[in-house]
Amino acid sequence: MSLWTPNGYNALIVTANDTTEPEKRPMELTQPASPSDPDSRWALVGKYSIAGGGPFRLSNVTDGSRKDREGPAGTVTGTFLTATLPSRIGPYTFTFKFYDHCKVWNLRQRVGDDKLRVAWYYKLPDIYVGNTA
């Protein structure tokens, strides 16, 4: 899950994938969580999740190639002011790219000389909340 605000703050949450890593993200768990779900199974999801948030800036942004259905790409830099792992608090740099008319996008981050951290995000359908009064 990713959230980017117009005033320059973000929140990112990444969990293990339930189809490629079912031992880390139990496939029987669905959203919304059921009261009968064992806490131990959701604790497993939390164990293999990471989250952080703070201010960000965009740079080197391109508008993408319309013929290839690719969207904007660029660099996002910022500082995680809060994170589920203390080692993630502080500055970060990711590159980003949108695909499929901006319905799919990914973040990439170099970790050392030979490792790349990659997260894929998929746009969910818009939901009209309306007036709840």
N, C-alpha and C positions, 0 to 999 in steps of 0.2 A: 504494500500500500504506500502511496506517496501523496503528499499534500504540499502544494506550493501556494503561498498567499501573495496577493498583489503588493503587500508592503514589505516583501523580501524575507519571509521566513518559510522554512520547510519542516516537514516531519517525514521520515522514511521508516518503514517497518518491513523487514524481510524475514520470511520463514522458509524452512526446508520445503521442497516441492513434494506434494503427496503422491505424485505418480512416479517420480524418479528416486525418491528417498522415503518410502513408506515407513521404514523403521524409525525415521526421525519425525515424520509427519503422518500420524495414523490416518488411514483412508476412511475409517468409519466415522470420523468426526466431521461434522458439517456446521455451517453457520446458518442461523443462530444456534448457539450451543444449547443442548438439551439439559434440563436439570438432572436427568438420569445419567449423563456422561460422567464417567469416573474422572475425578480431579487428576489422578495419576496420568491419564492419557493426555489431558490438556497441559499438564506440567511438562510432558515430553516436548510438546510444541514450543512451549516457552524456553526450554533448555536450548533448542536449536534455532532460536529467533534472535534478531538483533534490531534495535530501534535507536534512532537518534533524531535530534532536531536543533535548529538554530537558524541564524541569518545566512543568506546566500547571495551570490552575484553571478550573472551570466556574462560570457565573453566569447569571442570568435564564433558568433552564431551565424549560420547560413540558413537559407530558406528551403533548401532541399530541392530535389528533382521531381517535378510534377509527373513526368512521364513514367517514372519508376515508382510512383506512389510513395516516395520517401518524403519525410517532412523535415523540419528543422534539425540541425545538429550543432554542437558546440561544446563549450566547457562550462561547468558550474563549479565555483569555488565557494567555500564558506567555512563556518566554524560550528561544530556540534557543541552546543552549550549543555546538552543533556544526552545521555546514551545509556543503554542497558549494560554496556561494558565500559568501565572507566577508561580503558585504553583507547576508546573511540572518541572521547571528548577532545576537542581541539580542531585544528584546521584540516580541511580535506579538499581534494580536487578530483572531480569525475569528468569524463567526457560523456556526452549523451547523444542519442540519435533516435528520431521517431520514424516509424514505418506504418504502412497500411493506412494511409490517410490519418495519421496521428492516433490510431487506435492501439498501437503497440509501440513501446519505446524501451530503451535500455540505458543503463548506467554502467560505465566501465571505469575501473580504478586500478592503476598499476600498484602492485604490492611487491616491493623489492625489485630485483632485476629480471626475474623470470616468472613472475606470477601475475595473473590478471583476475581481479574480482569482478564478476558480471551479475547484474540483476535485471530481469525482464519484468515489465509491467504491462498489463492489459486493461484497456479502458472498459469499465462497466457501463451498462446502460444508464442514462440519466433517469432519475427518479423525482417526480414532482411531489413535494411534501405538502404544499398548499397551506391554507390557514387552518391551524389546529384549535382556534378559539371557538 
